[in-house]
């Protein structure tokens, strides 16, 4: 199953139909959010539009390669828009689309759970 999700995940913008998608909503979600960076990128964009460097600075440890790949995937899937301004040097701004903003309750629920979970939930037994 995980291999199938990764295979679909890396079809960068390829048109998929309903038959290509997992039946489970959680599995569909994980097609885009299968690692920590994806969720954290969306969290940062919830604060408003960001330039690439601003996103990279807000996410210590993320590589430029990973950030670029995630932003491209989100753009291809309609979660993020990329606006390039014809300036010197060029300015590119990323922001959430209406579809991207629909993730707010999901991130809010994750935040609440993380803040209210007992410490024992984060320590191995």
C-alpha positions as CSV (number, residue, x, y, z in Angstrom):
1,X,0.0,0.0,0.0
2,X,2.8,2.5,1.0
3,X,4.6,1.7,-2.3
4,X,1.4,2.4,-4.2
5,X,1.0,5.8,-2.4
6,X,4.5,6.8,-3.1
7,X,4.1,5.8,-6.8
8,X,1.0,8.0,-7.1
9,X,2.7,10.7,-5.0
10,X,5.6,11.1,-7.4
11,X,3.5,11.4,-10.6
12,X,4.2,15.1,-10.4
13,X,1.1,16.7,-11.8
14,X,0.1,13.8,-14.0
15,X,-3.7,13.6,-14.5
16,X,-5.2,11.0,-12.2
17,X,-8.7,9.7,-12.3
18,X,-10.9,8.3,-9.5
19,X,-9.6,4.7,-10.1
20,X,-6.1,5.8,-9.4
21,X,-7.0,7.1,-5.9
22,X,-7.1,5.0,-2.8
23,X,-10.6,4.4,-1.4
24,X,-9.5,5.6,2.1
25,X,-9.6,9.4,2.7
26,X,-6.6,9.1,5.1
27,X,-4.6,7.3,2.4
28,X,-5.5,10.1,-0.1
29,X,-4.4,12.7,2.4
30,X,-1.1,10.9,2.8
31,X,-0.4,11.0,-0.9
32,X,0.4,14.7,-0.4
33,X,1.3,14.7,3.3
34,X,3.4,11.6,3.8
35,X,6.3,13.5,5.5
36,X,6.7,16.2,8.1
37,X,7.7,18.9,5.7
38,X,4.5,19.0,3.7
39,X,2.4,19.8,6.7
40,X,4.9,22.3,8.0
41,X,5.0,24.1,4.6
42,X,1.2,24.4,4.6
43,X,1.3,25.6,8.3
44,X,3.7,28.4,7.3
45,X,1.5,29.4,4.3
46,X,-1.4,29.8,6.7
47,X,0.3,32.9,7.9
48,X,0.0,34.4,4.4
49,X,2.0,34.5,1.2
50,X,5.7,33.7,1.4
51,X,8.7,33.9,-0.9
52,X,10.8,30.8,-1.2
53,X,13.6,32.1,1.0
54,X,11.1,33.0,3.7
55,X,9.7,29.5,3.7
56,X,13.2,28.0,3.8
57,X,14.1,30.2,6.8
58,X,10.9,29.3,8.6
59,X,11.6,25.6,8.3
60,X,15.2,25.0,9.6
61,X,16.6,21.8,8.3
62,X,14.6,21.6,5.0
63,X,16.6,21.4,1.9
64,X,16.0,23.6,-1.1
65,X,15.4,20.5,-3.1
66,X,12.7,19.2,-0.8
67,X,11.0,22.5,-0.5
68,X,11.0,23.0,-4.3
69,X,9.6,19.5,-4.9
70,X,6.8,20.0,-2.3
71,X,5.8,23.4,-3.7
72,X,5.7,22.1,-7.2
73,X,3.5,19.1,-6.1
74,X,1.2,21.4,-4.2
75,X,1.0,23.8,-7.2
76,X,0.2,20.9,-9.6
77,X,-2.5,19.6,-7.2
78,X,-4.1,23.1,-6.8
79,X,-3.2,23.6,-3.2
80,X,-0.7,26.4,-3.7
81,X,-0.3,29.2,-6.3
82,X,3.0,30.4,-7.5
83,X,3.1,34.0,-8.7
84,X,6.3,35.3,-10.5
85,X,6.7,39.0,-10.7
86,X,8.7,40.4,-13.6
87,X,11.3,42.3,-11.5
88,X,15.0,42.2,-11.2
89,X,15.8,40.1,-9.3
90,X,12.7,38.0,-10.0
91,X,10.3,37.8,-7.1
92,X,8.2,34.6,-6.7
93,X,5.4,34.3,-4.1
94,X,3.6,31.2,-2.9
95,X,0.2,31.2,-1.3
96,X,-2.6,28.9,-0.5
97,X,-5.5,28.4,-2.8
98,X,-9.1,28.0,-1.6
99,X,-8.4,24.2,-1.6
100,X,-5.3,24.8,0.4
101,X,-7.2,26.8,3.0
102,X,-9.6,23.9,3.5
103,X,-6.7,22.2,5.3
104,X,-6.9,24.7,8.2
105,X,-9.3,22.6,10.3
106,X,-7.0,19.6,9.8
107,X,-3.9,21.5,11.0
108,X,-5.9,23.0,13.8
109,X,-7.0,19.6,15.0
110,X,-3.4,18.3,14.7
111,X,-2.2,21.3,16.8
112,X,-4.8,20.7,19.5
113,X,-4.0,17.1,19.7
114,X,-0.3,17.7,19.9
115,X,-0.7,20.4,22.6
116,X,-3.1,18.3,24.7
117,X,-1.6,14.8,24.4
118,X,0.2,13.5,27.4
119,X,4.0,13.4,27.4
120,X,3.8,9.6,27.5
121,X,2.4,9.7,23.9
122,X,5.8,11.0,22.7
123,X,8.1,8.7,24.6
124,X,8.8,5.1,23.6
125,X,7.6,2.5,26.1
